[in-house]
Amino acid sequence: MIFYFSGTGNTRWAAEQLATLTGEQLFFIPEELKKEHVHYELAEDERIGFCFPVHGWQPPHIVRQFIRQLVIEQSQNHYCYALVTCGDSIGRTMEILNKELAAIGLHADSLFSLVMPESYVCLPFMYTDTPEREKEKIDKAAADLQRYGFMIVNRQSGEVYTKKGAIPWTFSHVIGAYFNAHMITDSKFTVDADVCIHCGKCEKVCPTGDVRLVDGLPRWQHDDSCTCCLACYHHCPKHAINYGTITRKRGQYYFK
């Protein structure tokens, strides 16, 4: 089984590739969290995979919430792995993940990170990649996934990082802690009503159901369900959605 979270599609694509290589079932974490219980039974020799994007050098809050509720029967001796997608460095994301897993009796034997096109554009100096750079990253990621898939299929242990960064502890536990505590919010999203064409794509692509159409316009629920994945922003065909003012001159990207 492969548990995954994705907003703009990078991680969904990676998880789908691994599902094809391993022949194992995908479970979308936001949908699983809607169930009364997140309780699973493993088949003989079934692997346990976790795939998600790095948010502020940490696992996304929704992934940590899911793991804290997760119950997997007789998970001992089952191969467990994690793959994260990122734009660059991952800090101590994997150590944080394994601490969460340890609380439910799991440990990721193999850890992989996959550089994918940039999608977070809400801070200074953070932009989407050029189309050429997007293709370059995706082509390399596809080759890396074949290598990672071979290791997973054969239950090999190891750590395959892009890079943790120069100061990984500070990235994850100071900067990342502040980012995840104070900057994961839907309070800054706006819509230009005169530009919106009422297509509803923003509502459809929001992984947590935080975006809902009211009189044809997107409205954010302000109920702490937003993960700031920016799926609503990136999928808007008219660039009518923005996050504060900083994204007005930024590009858009989602995995196609």
N, C-alpha and C positions, 0 to 999 in steps of 0.2 A: 504494500500500500504506500501511496505517495500523498502526503498532505502538503498543499501548496497555497500560497497567497500571491496575488498579482493584481496590479492596478492598470498599468499601461501595456501589459502583455508580454514583457520580456521574460518574466519568470514563468508565466503560463506556457510559453513556447518551450522553454528549457524543460519544464516538468513533463510536457507532452512528449518531448524527445526521449526522456528517460523512461517514460511509461512504455513507449514503443520498444525500446531496447531491452527492458526488463520483463515486459508482459504483465506489469502490475497496474492495479487500479488507481485512478486519480481521485482525490477528495479535495474539493475547494473549501478552504477553511471558513470563509464567511457563511457559506451554506451549511456547513457542519455545525456551526455555532447556533444556528436557528433551531436545532433539534433539542429535545428535552435533555438528552444525555449524549455525550461524545464518548461512546463505549464501543470497542471493537474487539473482534476475535481474529487471530492470525491463522492463516493456513500453514501447513507444515513448510518450513524453510522460507516463509515469506519475509521479504525485506521490509524495513520501515524507513521511509524517506521523508525529509522535510525540505521544502524548497520555498524560498521567500527573498524579497529584495532587502538590502540593507537600508535602514532608515536612521540617519544620524549616527552611524557606526554602532548600531544596535539592531537586534531583531525588532521588527514592528510590534507595537503593543498588541495588536490583534493576534499575532502568532504566540506571544507569551501568554495571553489570556487563554487561548485554545489549549496550549500545553498544560496549563494549570488545571484545566478541567478534564484533560484527556485520561481515559482508562483503556489500556490495552491488555487483554487477558494473556497471561503466560508469555510475556515479552522477553523473558530471559533467554539468552543464547541466540536471539534473532539478530541478524546483521542490521545495523542502524547507520544511516548516513545523513548528511545535510549538504545542500547546495544553495549558495546565496548568489544573487545577481547584484552587481554594483557598478558604479561609474569609475571607481578608482580604488582607494584603500578601504579596508573593512574594519580597521581597529581591532577591538577585542570582541567582535560580534560572536565568534564561535565559542569563546570561553563563556560568555553570557548565556548562550544557547545551552551549552552542556550543563551549566549550573541549573537552568530551568529543567532540563531533562532528568538530571540526577534526582530531583525532588519527586519524580514519578517512577524512578527505578530504571531509567534509560540512559544510554551514553552513545553519542555518535562516534562510530569507529572510524569513519572517513569523513573528511571535511573538504568541500570544494568551493571555490569562488569563481565566478564567471563575469568578465567585463562585458557590459552591454551598453548600447547607446544611452546617452544622458536623457533623463526626463525631469529631474528636479531643477526648476528654474526660478525659485522664490527667494534666492539670496544673491547678493552682488557677486559678479564674476562667475555665475553659474548659467550656462547656456546649453541649448541643444547642440548636437553635433551637426556638422555639414552632412549632406547626403553621402558624400564619398567616405567620410569617417564612419557613418552609420554602417554602410556596407562592409567596410573593413572590419569593424568590430563584430558584426554578425557572422561574417565568414570565418573569422578566427574562433568565435564562440562555438560555431557548428563543429569545427575540427576538435576543439577542446572537449566538447560534449561526447564525442566518440571515444576519446581517451578516458574520460570520467566514467562513461557507461561501461567500458570494458572492466574497469576496476570494480564498479558496483556489481555487475553481473557475476564477477568472480570473487566478490566479497573481500576485496583487498582493503586493508587498513592504510590510512595515510592522510596527510594534510597537503592539499594542493591550493595554495593561496596565490592571489595576484600580489598583493602586499598589504601588510597591516598598517603601514604608514610610519613616519618617523617617531611619533609619540602616541602609540596606540592606546595606552591607558588613559591619557588625557583626552584623546579623541572620543573614546567611548564613555568614560565615566565623568567627564567634566562637560565638554562641548556637547557630546551626544545626549548626556543626561538632561542638560538644559533644553536642547532642541526637542527631545521627546516629551518633556514635561510642559513646555510653554509654547511650542511652535507647531504642534500637531493640532490644528483647529480649523474649523470651517468658517470662523468669524470674519475672515478677510475676503471670502469669495463674493464676487458681484457679477451681475449680468447687465449688459447694455440692452435694454428692452427694445430700443429702436433698431438693433442689429440682429437680435435673436429671431430665428425663423421657426421656432416652436417645433423643431423636429423630434425632440425628446431623446436624442442620443445621450445627453448627459445623465438623464435618469436611468437609461438602459445600462450604461457602462459602469455606473457607480457600484463598486463591489459590496458595499455595506448597506445600500438603500438610503443613504443620507440625502441624496438629491431626489426631490419630487417636484413634479410640475404642478403649479398653481396658476390657473388662468393662462396656461400655455408657457409660463416662464419657470425656470428652475428656482427652487427654494431649498435652502439647506436647513436641516432640522435642528442644529445646535444641541444635539443630544449626546455628544462625545463619541459618536460612531465613526466620524470622519478619520481617515488614516492619512490624509493629505497626500494621497497617491497621485493626485492631479489628473485622474482619468477624465473627469468632466471637462477640465480645461483643455487637455490635449485632443480630445475627440470632437470638440465643438467645430463644426465646419465653417463657421463665420468668425471665429476668435471673439465671440461675444462674451465669453466667461473670462474673468481675470481674478488674480489673487493680489489684492491691494492694487498698487500702481506699477509694481516692478515687472509684472509679466506682460504689460501692454506692448512692449517692444521686443519680447522674447519669442522664440520659435515654438513650434508644436511637434510632438513626436508620440507615436504609439506603434507597437509592433504590428506590422501588416503581413 
